Amino acid sequence: QVQLVESGGDLVQAGGSLRLSCAVYGSVFLINVMAWYRQAPGQQRELVASDTSGGTYYPDAVKGRFTISRDNAKNTVYLEMNSLKPDDTAVYYCYVNIQSTNGYDEDYWGTGTQVTVFS
C-alpha cells in the first residue's frame, strides 16, 4: 500500500511564496510520473505542474512562477510557488504514478492541501 502525505498549504498574501511537499510512503520501487493539480471551489481539477520522462510541463497560468521538483532519496515531490495570486487559491493535490516493489504500475492521489492567497 502506498500513501501520499501532503503539507505546506497556508494562507499567504498576494506576491508571496509557498512550497508544497508530498511524501510518498510505502512499497515504491520507482516514481514514474509526479504532478500537482489544483481545484478551486466550483471548478474542475486542473493540472499545474508535471514531471515525466519527457520533461516538465506547466500551463501558461503558472509558467515562470511554479516549479516542480523531487528528492528521490526521500521519495518526496515538491511544488515551489512564487508570485502567488488570489487566482491561485485552491486545494492542491499531489499525484504520482509509481512502479511498486511488486512490479505493478499504480496511480495515487494525495488528500489535498489548502492554499489561500489574499490581496
NORFEN-V234230 format. One record per residue. N is the residue number from 1. RES is the residue in three letters. PHI is phi as a letter, one per 20 degrees, with the letter a starting at -180 (999 if undefined). Layout:
# NORFEN-V234230
n=N res=RES phi=PHI
n=N res=RES phi=PHI
This chain:
# NORFEN-V234230
n=1 res=GLN phi=999
n=2 res=VAL phi=c
n=3 res=GLN phi=c
n=4 res=LEU phi=d
n=5 res=VAL phi=d
n=6 res=GLU phi=e
n=7 res=SER phi=b
n=8 res=GLY phi=o
n=9 res=GLY phi=f
n=10 res=ASP phi=a
n=11 res=LEU phi=e
n=12 res=VAL phi=b
n=13 res=GLN phi=f
n=14 res=ALA phi=g
n=15 res=GLY phi=n
n=16 res=GLY phi=e
n=17 res=SER phi=c
n=18 res=LEU phi=b
n=19 res=ARG phi=c
n=20 res=LEU phi=e
n=21 res=SER phi=c
n=22 res=CYS phi=c
n=23 res=ALA phi=e
n=24 res=VAL phi=d
n=25 res=TYR phi=d
n=26 res=GLY phi=p
n=27 res=SER phi=e
n=28 res=VAL phi=d
n=29 res=PHE phi=e
n=30 res=LEU phi=b
n=31 res=ILE phi=e
n=32 res=ASN phi=e
n=33 res=VAL phi=c
n=34 res=MET phi=c
n=35 res=ALA phi=b
n=36 res=TRP phi=c
n=37 res=TYR phi=c
n=38 res=ARG phi=b
n=39 res=GLN phi=b
n=40 res=ALA phi=e
n=41 res=PRO phi=g
n=42 res=GLY phi=m
n=43 res=GLN phi=d
n=44 res=GLN phi=f
n=45 res=ARG phi=f
n=46 res=GLU phi=c
n=47 res=LEU phi=f
n=48 res=VAL phi=d
n=49 res=ALA phi=a
n=50 res=SER phi=b
n=51 res=ASP phi=c
n=52 res=THR phi=c
n=53 res=SER phi=f
n=54 res=GLY phi=e
n=55 res=GLY phi=p
n=56 res=THR phi=e
n=57 res=TYR phi=c
n=58 res=TYR phi=c
n=59 res=PRO phi=f
n=60 res=ASP phi=g
n=61 res=ALA phi=f
n=62 res=VAL phi=c
n=63 res=LYS phi=g
n=64 res=GLY phi=n
n=65 res=ARG phi=d
n=66 res=PHE phi=d
n=67 res=THR phi=c
n=68 res=ILE phi=e
n=69 res=SER phi=b
n=70 res=ARG phi=b
n=71 res=ASP phi=d
n=72 res=ASN phi=f
n=73 res=ALA phi=f
n=74 res=LYS phi=d
n=75 res=ASN phi=l
n=76 res=THR phi=c
n=77 res=VAL phi=d
n=78 res=TYR phi=c
n=79 res=LEU phi=c
n=80 res=GLU phi=e
n=81 res=MET phi=c
n=82 res=ASN phi=d
n=83 res=SER phi=l
n=84 res=LEU phi=f
n=85 res=LYS phi=c
n=86 res=PRO phi=g
n=87 res=ASP phi=f
n=88 res=ASP phi=e
n=89 res=THR phi=f
n=90 res=ALA phi=a
n=91 res=VAL phi=e
n=92 res=TYR phi=d
n=93 res=TYR phi=d
n=94 res=CYS phi=e
n=95 res=TYR phi=c
n=96 res=VAL phi=c
n=97 res=ASN phi=d
n=98 res=ILE phi=c
n=99 res=GLN phi=d
n=100 res=SER phi=f
n=101 res=THR phi=f
n=102 res=ASN phi=e
n=103 res=GLY phi=n
n=104 res=TYR phi=e
n=105 res=ASP phi=e
n=106 res=GLU phi=c
n=107 res=ASP phi=d
n=108 res=TYR phi=b
n=109 res=TRP phi=c
n=110 res=GLY phi=e
n=111 res=THR phi=e
n=112 res=GLY phi=o
n=113 res=THR phi=c
n=114 res=GLN phi=e
n=115 res=VAL phi=d
n=116 res=THR phi=c
n=117 res=VAL phi=d
n=118 res=PHE phi=d
n=119 res=SER phi=e
